Amino acid sequence: MPAQLFYGCGSLSRAAMPAGVERIGTEAYRDCRAISELILPETVREISDAAFCGCTGVGMLALPDGLQAVGAFAFSGTVITDVVIPVNVAALGEGAFAECLKLASAHMLSGSCALGPDVFEDCVSLAEIHVLESAPETLDSAMNGYTLRRCVTVSGDGFICAADGREG
């Protein structure tokens, strides 16, 4: 999908990409504030920088299992409440979910995902992140100083962090 294809299209209420789309270009849907339904096919491998930035109607998000990279500010400013980062995602760009004011929880299914700075910056409702025991050490940078109420770390034997984020 080309860059800036629907940039600022105020009347677009549904974004359903056809099967076969592998890449969503830079700012492809940026500032399409009326989009309330976002459907990404399983074929999507890359979501480029600011692809859905400012799409303030997007509240539900299901990332495809085959996704490998999420660009900088890709979903910044959306109103998603929960996100599951699939196991194949190798990188989350800077501010990928910044300013998602209603984002309450994030689930990272890969312990080797490289996190850019400020991935969850200004996500004031973010209460918990579920990460694997081998999660990247850059999680602090991704939070940009925000304190989680709960960090759940999952190992092969179950949870190893207490509700306050300390090992228990």
C-alpha positions as CSV (number, residue, x, y, z in Angstrom):
1,M,0.0,0.0,0.0
2,P,1.6,3.3,-1.1
3,A,2.7,6.1,1.2
4,Q,0.1,8.8,2.0
5,L,-2.6,6.9,0.0
6,F,-5.5,8.1,2.2
7,Y,-3.7,10.8,4.3
8,G,-6.2,13.1,6.0
9,C,-9.3,11.5,4.3
10,G,-11.9,12.7,6.7
11,S,-14.8,10.7,5.4
12,L,-13.1,7.2,5.4
13,S,-14.8,5.2,8.2
14,R,-13.4,1.7,7.5
15,A,-10.0,0.6,6.5
16,A,-10.0,-3.0,5.3
17,M,-6.9,-4.0,3.3
18,P,-7.3,-6.9,0.9
19,A,-5.4,-10.1,1.3
20,G,-2.0,-10.0,-0.3
21,V,-1.0,-6.6,1.1
22,E,2.4,-7.0,2.7
23,R,3.3,-3.4,3.6
24,I,1.3,-0.4,4.7
25,G,3.2,2.7,3.5
26,T,4.3,5.7,5.5
27,E,1.3,7.9,6.6
28,A,-1.0,5.8,4.4
29,Y,-4.0,6.5,6.7
30,R,-2.6,9.3,8.8
31,D,-5.2,11.6,10.3
32,C,-8.1,9.7,8.9
33,R,-10.1,10.5,12.1
34,A,-13.3,8.8,11.1
35,I,-11.9,5.3,10.8
36,S,-13.5,3.2,13.4
37,E,-12.9,-0.2,11.9
38,L,-9.4,-1.4,10.9
39,I,-8.9,-4.8,9.4
40,L,-5.4,-5.9,8.6
41,P,-4.9,-9.1,6.6
42,E,-2.6,-11.9,7.7
43,T,-0.3,-11.0,4.8
44,V,0.8,-7.7,6.3
45,R,4.5,-7.9,7.3
46,E,5.3,-4.2,7.9
47,I,3.4,-1.2,9.1
48,S,5.4,1.8,8.2
49,D,6.0,5.1,10.0
50,A,2.9,7.0,11.1
51,A,0.7,4.7,9.0
52,F,-2.3,5.2,11.3
53,C,-1.1,8.1,13.4
54,G,-3.9,10.4,14.4
55,C,-6.7,8.0,13.5
56,T,-8.6,8.9,16.6
57,G,-11.5,6.6,15.9
58,V,-9.5,3.4,15.9
59,G,-10.3,1.7,19.2
60,M,-9.9,-2.0,18.3
61,L,-6.7,-3.4,16.9
62,A,-5.8,-6.9,15.9
63,L,-2.3,-7.2,14.6
64,P,-1.7,-10.1,12.2
65,D,0.5,-13.0,13.4
66,G,2.9,-12.6,10.4
67,L,3.7,-8.9,11.2
68,Q,7.4,-8.3,11.5
69,A,7.9,-4.6,12.0
70,V,5.9,-1.6,13.3
71,G,7.3,1.8,12.3
72,A,7.7,5.0,14.3
73,F,4.5,6.6,15.5
74,A,2.5,4.0,13.5
75,F,-0.5,4.0,15.9
76,S,0.3,7.2,17.8
77,G,-2.8,9.0,18.9
78,T,-5.3,6.2,18.4
79,V,-7.8,5.2,21.1
80,I,-6.9,1.5,21.2
81,T,-7.4,-0.1,24.7
82,D,-5.4,-3.3,24.3
83,V,-2.6,-4.4,22.0
84,V,-1.0,-7.8,21.4
85,I,2.4,-7.6,19.7
86,P,2.7,-10.9,17.8
87,V,5.7,-13.2,18.3
88,N,7.2,-12.4,14.8
89,V,7.5,-8.7,15.4
90,A,11.2,-7.9,15.5
91,A,11.0,-4.2,16.0
92,L,8.7,-1.5,17.4
93,G,9.7,2.0,16.2
94,E,10.0,5.1,18.2
95,G,6.6,6.2,19.7
96,A,4.8,3.4,17.9
97,F,1.9,3.6,20.4
98,A,2.7,7.0,21.9
99,E,-0.2,9.1,23.1
100,C,-2.7,6.2,23.0
101,L,-4.5,7.7,25.9
102,K,-6.9,4.8,26.4
103,L,-4.3,2.0,26.0
104,A,-4.6,0.0,29.3
105,S,-2.6,-3.2,28.5
106,A,0.0,-4.5,26.1
107,H,1.0,-8.0,25.5
108,M,4.4,-8.7,24.0
109,L,4.7,-12.3,22.7
110,S,8.3,-12.1,21.8
111,G,11.3,-11.6,24.1
112,S,13.5,-10.5,21.3
113,C,11.5,-7.5,20.0
114,A,13.7,-4.4,19.7
115,L,11.9,-1.4,21.2
116,G,12.5,2.1,20.0
117,P,12.5,4.9,22.5
118,D,9.1,6.2,23.8
119,V,7.1,3.3,22.3
120,F,4.4,3.9,25.0
121,E,5.1,7.6,25.7
122,D,2.1,9.4,27.2
123,C,0.0,6.3,27.4
124,V,-1.5,7.6,30.7
125,S,-4.0,4.7,31.1
126,L,-1.4,1.9,30.5
127,A,-1.6,-0.1,33.7
128,E,0.2,-3.3,32.7
129,I,2.5,-4.8,30.1
130,H,2.8,-8.6,29.8
131,V,6.3,-9.5,28.7
132,L,8.3,-12.7,28.4
133,E,11.1,-13.3,30.8
134,S,13.6,-12.6,28.0
135,A,12.0,-9.2,27.2
136,P,14.3,-6.5,26.0
137,E,16.0,-4.4,28.6
138,T,14.9,-1.3,26.7
139,L,11.4,-1.5,28.3
140,D,12.2,1.4,30.6
141,S,13.1,3.5,27.6
142,A,9.9,2.5,25.9
143,M,7.9,3.8,28.9
144,N,9.8,7.1,29.0
145,G,9.6,7.4,32.8
146,Y,6.0,6.2,33.3
147,T,5.5,3.7,36.1
148,L,3.3,0.8,35.5
149,R,0.9,-0.4,38.2
150,R,1.7,-4.0,37.1
151,C,4.4,-5.7,35.1
152,V,3.7,-9.3,34.5
153,T,6.7,-11.3,33.3
154,V,5.9,-14.7,32.0
155,S,8.4,-17.6,32.0
156,G,8.0,-21.2,31.1
157,D,6.8,-21.8,34.7
158,G,4.3,-19.0,34.8
159,F,4.5,-15.5,36.3
160,I,7.6,-14.4,38.1
161,C,6.9,-10.8,38.9
162,A,4.6,-9.6,41.7
163,A,1.9,-7.1,41.0
164,D,4.1,-4.2,42.0
165,G,6.7,-5.2,39.3
166,R,9.2,-6.7,41.7
167,E,10.2,-10.3,41.5
168,G,8.2,-12.5,43.7
